[in-house]
Amino acid sequence: MLRKITADDRRDAADALDDLRATLAAADATLPSTGIDWNCASVTGIVLIDLGAAPTFLVRKLTEVIRDGVRARRREAEQQPWHPASGLSLTLNTPDGIPIEAQVVAATGRLVTVRLNRP
């Protein structure tokens, strides 16, 4: 029964592992002993992907690749500032956690003006 329930999760894990392997190969970094722990899935219902053991040079290379990706995402985010559109409805919360509906009136680089919608 659990095998049937986890079928989609098992397929998703296999796809995720294939994607990881292909991405690492493009970066000339292949983990030597990756795999999916099928036994754990059949017992617990949770599919685990085993990344295995890796030599120090490979861990350093993976760290470098991940760090470069994080830096690239940060640079990209900094180049595209986000401003909420005028007329956008949103929910603000008081310090007590009480939600207050609001609407954006105007937004600039550092200032967002909203109108509170009080009943």
C-alpha positions, 0 to 999 in steps of 0.5 A: 500500500505504501508503495502505491502511495509513494509512487509519485514521490519516487518518480519525483526523486528519480527525476531530481537525481537525474537533474542533479547528476546532469547539472553536476556533470555540466560543472565537471563535478560528479558525485561517485555514489549517488542513489535513491534509498528505495528501502526507506521509502517502502518503510517510512513513506519518505523518499531519500536521495543519498548523495554518498561520500565524496573526496575533499577536492570534489566537496571543494569544487561543489562548494565553489559551484554552489557559491558561484550560483548563489552570488549570481542570483544575488547579483541578478536580484540586486539588478532588478529592484522590486516595487509593488504595483500601484493598486496591489492589494496586500495584507499587513500584520500588526505587532499582535499578528492581527491582519490589516488589508491595505492597498498600494498607493505608490512605490518608489525605490525606498518608499511604499505608500499604502492605504489601510482598508479599515471596516 
